[in-house]
Amino acid sequence: MIQHPAGIFQIDADYVAPGLASVYLIRQGDRLALIETGTASTVPRVMAAIAELGLTPEHVDWIILTHIHLDHAAGAGALMAKCPNARLVVHPRGAAHMINPQKLEAGTRAVYGDEAYNRLYGALIPVPAERVVAAIDGFTLKFNGRTLTFLDTPGHALHHVCIHDSLSHSLFSGDTFGLSYRLFDSRDGRVLLFVTTTPVHFDPDAMRASIERICALNPQFVYLTHYGPVKADAANVQQLLQSLDAFVAIAKAELGKPEGRVERMKQAIADWLLQRARALNSEVSAETARRWLATDADLNAQGLDVWLARQEKSSQ
């Protein structure tokens, strides 16, 4: 567990590999709020972190999801069962899937297969409807002396919110403000930051607007689920938007050429990311960098393919 300012604690979610995904525990006095839940394997880590703070699951008031992709939300039902006083806060589009996760689980199993699904996520446990709070844009939580404000931030997903914390003047961004892995940090503190265009709701215009909305708040830090706090300074915002433009350009070059384009886009994205990662930190070998970034390149290509299909259908 890593302690950050203003009672914010970062817990590695134990998703695929260390340093890939995190959840955040916020302590305000003797009360707790959790942002993101990770997966079934994350639950024991959250329980251990609560105990390390000298508190119990009964001290958890809020469990908050930025969106319902399962690396962020698969552990929600299990954690709610262990935290009897907590309520779950989620985008209105995601609430029904937390109350009845059958369709969400079935769809993910269809993509990954049962073996991989079970290994990555675990069975989804329904959350009682009376314990679910739908957070519309501008929704606020009064959390024991600090205020959490919810922003509707589409672009990565239609069911995505970001959360502004009044005490730290920071923002928890889920996947809206991109990904940044500590492996690639340079010796002088620069980071690799790039957008995620995973299926199925990627919308470049909405993503740009959401990023700009985050920047307008001038947060002290942006806490990424993948992975840790980064600054919303000019250099980071520039490379984030550059990655958005680059990935869209890669996709647009494949308009009208559906055969084999996912693989071509995957390779182009991997090459683009590798070049920037190695320029930032040449101590990371090309082999390690490619291996670390391969899943993101693959998922981004799949999301871009879905977006292209929508463009092609609308132009017919």
C-alpha positions in Angstrom: 0.0 0.0 0.0 1.3 3.4 -1.0 0.3 6.5 1.0 -0.4 9.7 -0.9 -1.4 13.1 0.5 -4.7 13.9 2.1 -5.5 10.4 3.3 -5.3 8.7 -0.1 -3.9 5.2 -0.1 -3.1 3.2 -3.3 -3.5 -0.5 -3.3 -2.2 -2.7 -6.1 -5.2 -4.6 -7.5 -3.2 -7.8 -8.3 -4.6 -7.8 -11.8 -2.4 -9.7 -14.3 0.9 -8.2 -13.0 2.0 -5.8 -10.2 2.0 -2.2 -11.3 -0.9 -2.6 -13.8 -4.0 -1.7 -11.9 -4.9 0.0 -8.6 -7.7 0.9 -6.3 -7.8 3.8 -4.0 -8.8 3.9 -0.3 -9.6 7.4 1.0 -9.5 7.8 4.8 -11.4 10.7 6.3 -11.2 10.5 10.1 -12.4 7.0 10.9 -14.5 6.7 7.8 -13.4 5.1 4.5 -14.3 5.4 0.8 -13.0 3.0 -1.9 -12.6 4.1 -5.5 -12.5 1.1 -7.9 -12.8 -2.5 -6.6 -10.5 -4.4 -9.0 -11.4 -8.1 -9.3 -12.0 -11.0 -7.0 -8.3 -11.3 -6.2 -8.3 -7.6 -5.1 -10.7 -8.2 -2.3 -8.2 -9.7 0.2 -5.8 -6.9 -0.5 -8.5 -4.3 0.3 -9.4 -6.1 3.5 -5.7 -6.2 4.5 -5.3 -2.5 3.8 -8.3 -1.6 6.0 -6.9 -3.7 8.8 -3.4 -2.0 8.4 -5.1 1.3 9.0 -6.5 0.0 12.2 -10.1 0.0 10.9 -12.7 -2.6 9.9 -15.0 -3.2 6.9 -17.8 -1.5 9.0 -15.9 1.8 8.6 -16.4 1.8 4.8 -19.2 4.1 3.8 -18.8 4.3 0.0 -17.6 2.0 -2.7 -17.3 3.9 -6.0 -16.8 2.7 -9.5 -15.5 5.0 -12.3 -17.1 2.5 -14.8 -18.1 -1.1 -15.0 -15.3 -2.6 -17.1 -14.4 -5.7 -15.1 -10.8 -4.7 -14.2 -12.4 -1.8 -12.3 -15.6 -3.4 -11.1 -15.5 -7.2 -10.9 -14.9 -7.1 -7.1 -17.8 -4.8 -6.3 -20.3 -7.4 -5.2 -17.8 -9.3 -3.0 -16.6 -6.1 -1.4 -20.2 -4.9 -0.8 -20.9 -8.2 0.9 -18.0 -7.6 3.3 -18.7 -4.0 4.0 -22.2 -3.9 5.5 -22.5 -0.1 5.8 -21.3 0.7 2.3 -23.3 1.9 -0.6 -22.1 1.5 -4.2 -21.9 4.6 -6.4 -21.8 4.1 -10.2 -22.9 5.8 -13.4 -26.6 5.5 -14.1 -25.8 3.4 -17.2 -23.9 0.9 -15.0 -26.2 0.6 -12.1 -28.4 -2.1 -13.6 -25.4 -4.3 -14.4 -24.2 -4.2 -10.8 -27.6 -5.1 -9.5 -27.9 -8.0 -12.1 -24.5 -8.7 -13.5 -25.6 -11.8 -15.4 -25.4 -10.2 -18.9 -22.1 -8.4 -18.1 -20.5 -11.7 -17.0 -21.9 -13.7 -19.9 -20.6 -11.2 -22.4 -17.2 -11.1 -20.9 -17.0 -14.9 -20.7 -18.0 -15.1 -24.4 -15.0 -12.9 -25.2 -12.3 -14.4 -22.9 -13.6 -18.0 -22.5 -14.4 -19.5 -19.1 -10.8 -20.4 -18.1 -9.4 -16.9 -18.7 -12.5 -15.2 -17.3 -12.3 -17.2 -14.0 -8.6 -16.5 -13.7 -8.9 -12.7 -14.3 -12.2 -11.7 -12.8 -14.1 -14.3 -10.7 -17.8 -14.7 -10.4 -19.8 -11.4 -10.2 -21.9 -11.1 -7.1 -25.1 -9.0 -7.4 -25.4 -5.9 -5.3 -28.8 -5.2 -3.7 -30.6 -2.5 -5.6 -31.3 -0.5 -2.4 -27.5 -0.2 -1.8 -26.8 1.2 -5.3 -26.6 5.0 -5.9 -26.6 6.3 -9.5 -24.3 9.3 -9.8 -25.4 11.7 -12.5 -23.2 14.6 -13.7 -22.6 17.0 -10.8 -23.7 14.5 -8.1 -21.9 15.2 -4.8 -21.2 13.0 -1.8 -20.5 14.6 1.6 -17.9 12.3 3.0 -17.2 13.1 6.7 -16.0 16.7 5.9 -14.8 16.4 2.4 -16.8 16.5 -0.8 -16.6 14.1 -3.7 -18.0 15.5 -7.0 -18.9 13.3 -9.9 -18.3 14.2 -13.6 -19.9 12.4 -16.5 -16.9 11.7 -18.7 -17.6 9.7 -21.8 -15.1 8.8 -24.5 -13.7 5.6 -23.1 -17.1 4.3 -22.0 -20.6 5.7 -21.9 -20.9 4.6 -18.3 -17.8 6.5 -17.1 -17.5 9.0 -14.3 -14.5 10.8 -12.8 -14.5 11.9 -9.2 -13.1 15.2 -7.9 -12.0 15.2 -4.2 -12.3 18.6 -2.5 -9.7 18.0 0.2 -6.8 16.9 -2.1 -8.1 19.0 -5.1 -7.3 15.9 -7.1 -9.3 13.8 -9.5 -9.8 10.0 -9.8 -10.0 9.4 -13.6 -10.5 5.7 -14.1 -9.5 5.4 -17.8 -10.5 8.8 -19.1 -7.1 10.4 -18.6 -5.3 7.5 -20.1 -2.7 5.0 -18.8 0.7 5.5 -17.4 2.9 2.7 -16.1 5.6 3.4 -13.6 7.9 1.0 -15.5 8.5 3.6 -18.2 9.1 6.7 -15.9 12.3 8.5 -16.8 15.0 9.4 -14.3 13.9 13.0 -14.4 10.3 12.3 -13.6 8.7 12.3 -17.0 6.0 9.7 -17.7 4.5 7.8 -20.6 0.8 8.7 -20.9 -1.5 7.5 -23.6 -5.3 7.1 -24.1 -7.1 3.8 -24.0 -9.6 3.1 -26.9 -10.8 -0.3 -25.8 -14.3 -1.6 -26.9 -17.0 -0.8 -27.3 -17.8 2.9 -26.7 -14.7 4.7 -27.8 -15.6 8.2 -29.1 -12.6 10.5 -29.9 -14.6 13.7 -29.8 -16.1 12.8 -26.4 -12.8 11.7 -25.1 -11.1 15.0 -26.1 -13.9 16.9 -24.4 -13.6 14.8 -21.2 -9.8 15.3 -21.1 -10.3 19.1 -21.5 -12.9 19.1 -18.8 -10.4 17.4 -16.4 -7.7 19.9 -17.3 -10.0 22.9 -16.7 -10.3 21.8 -13.1 -6.5 22.2 -12.8 -6.2 19.3 -10.3 -3.3 18.8 -8.0 -3.0 15.2 -9.2 -4.9 12.9 -11.5 -5.1 9.4 -9.9 -5.1 6.9 -12.7 -6.4 3.4 -12.1 -3.6 2.3 -14.4 -1.4 3.4 -12.6 -1.0 5.9 -9.9 -0.9 9.7 -9.7 0.2 11.9 -12.6 0.2 15.7 -13.2 -2.3 17.3 -15.6 0.5 19.6 -16.8 0.9 20.9 -20.3 3.5 18.2 -21.3 1.3 15.3 -20.1 -1.8 16.7 -21.6 0.0 17.2 -24.9 1.2 13.6 -25.1 -2.2 12.3 -24.1 -3.9 14.2 -26.9 -1.1 13.3 -29.3 -1.8 9.6 -28.6 -5.5 10.2 -29.3 -4.7 11.8 -32.6 -2.2 9.1 -33.5 -4.5 6.2 -32.8 -7.4 7.9 -34.7 -5.1 8.5 -37.6 -4.0 4.8 -37.5 -7.7 3.8 -37.6 -8.8 6.2 -40.3 -6.1 4.8 -42.6 -8.0 1.5 -42.3 -11.5 2.8 -43.3 -13.1 0.5 -45.7 -10.5 -2.2 -45.3 -11.9 -4.4 -42.6 -10.1 -7.6 -43.5 -7.1 -8.0 -41.2 -7.2 -4.4 -40.0 -7.3 -5.2 -36.2 -3.9 -7.0 -36.5 -2.5 -4.1 -38.6 -3.7 -1.5 -36.2 -2.4 -3.5 -33.3 1.1 -3.6 -34.8 1.0 0.1 -35.6 -0.1 1.1 -32.1 2.5 -1.2 -30.6 5.2 0.4 -32.7 4.1 3.9 -31.8 4.0 3.2 -28.1 7.4 1.4 -28.2 9.1 4.3 -29.9 7.9 6.7 -27.2 8.5 4.3 -24.3 12.1 3.7 -25.4 12.7 7.4 -26.0 11.6 8.1 -22.4 13.4 5.3 -20.7 16.0 3.4 -22.7 16.8 1.3 -19.7 13.6 -0.7 -20.4 14.5 -3.3 -23.1 12.5 -3.3 -26.3 11.4 -6.9 -25.5 10.1 -5.9 -22.1 8.3 -2.8 -23.4 6.6 -4.7 -26.2 5.5 -7.4 -23.8 4.2 -4.9 -21.3 2.3 -2.9 -23.9 1.0 -5.7 -26.0 -2.4 -6.1 -24.3 -3.1 -2.3 -24.6 -2.2 -2.4 -28.3 -4.5 -5.3 -28.8 -7.4 -3.9 -26.9 -7.0 -0.4 -28.4 -7.0 -1.9 -31.9 -10.2 -3.8 -31.1 -11.9 -0.6 -29.8 -10.8 1.3 -32.9 -12.2 -1.4 -35.1 -15.6 -1.1 -33.4 -15.5 2.7 -33.9 -14.5 2.3 -37.5 -17.4 -0.1 -38.1 -19.8 2.6 -36.7 -18.3 5.2 -39.0 -18.6 2.9 -42.0 -22.2 2.0 -41.2 -23.3 5.7 -40.7 -21.8 6.6 -44.1 -23.7 4.0 -46.0 
